[in-house]
Amino acid sequence: MVDPNDESLKPWYRQFWFWFVFGPLIFIIIMCGFTVSIALKGADDVIIDNYYKEGRMINQALEQDKRASELGLSGDLRFDLATGDIVLKIANAPTDETLMPQELLLMMGHPVKAAKDQLIALKYISPGYYRGELLEKPEYAWYLTLYPINDIARRNDAPWTLSGEINFQQGDATQLVPRVKN
């Protein structure tokens, strides 16, 4: 006669020793899966590994900043966070179409998450004035770079650049200037 309380006759998933031995291992595997998914979703941006190319680009950027300084360029940038409008006033704007095209590109770089970066086209509205619209409402601090081009892939060909920073907790206006002074 078969004893219904006999442990050896129960299926494997109803055995006490199976769960006693494998339960913690199954729990650890599940927690490792959660940890890996958190690490992949919250990973830092990749560190640049081509230092030679980046060094050349830094030299190019310094030349662009020097050119903006020689031209005496600076800009007042104002954000209207309620409507999403951006207005740029460039002081000492040259009339040359190659230096001041009909469209400028404002790169808003988030200091932590590259996925939040915004590229905003600023359209000419009158001499020295440009207007654009925010893609998303920004918060906290941002790095700003202004290029006289309409395609970010051609940023190394830009004749000049202006740079600045803004913290939207402290205000909605900032000044863009060349990083290099004469």
Beta strands, then each sheet from edge to edge (+ up, - down):
strand 1: 74-80
strand 2: 85-91
strand 3: 103-109
strand 4: 118-126
strand 5: 129-133
strand 6: 141-147
strand 7: 162-167
strand 8: 173-176
sheet 1: 7+ 6- 3+ 4- 5+ 2- 1+ 8-
end
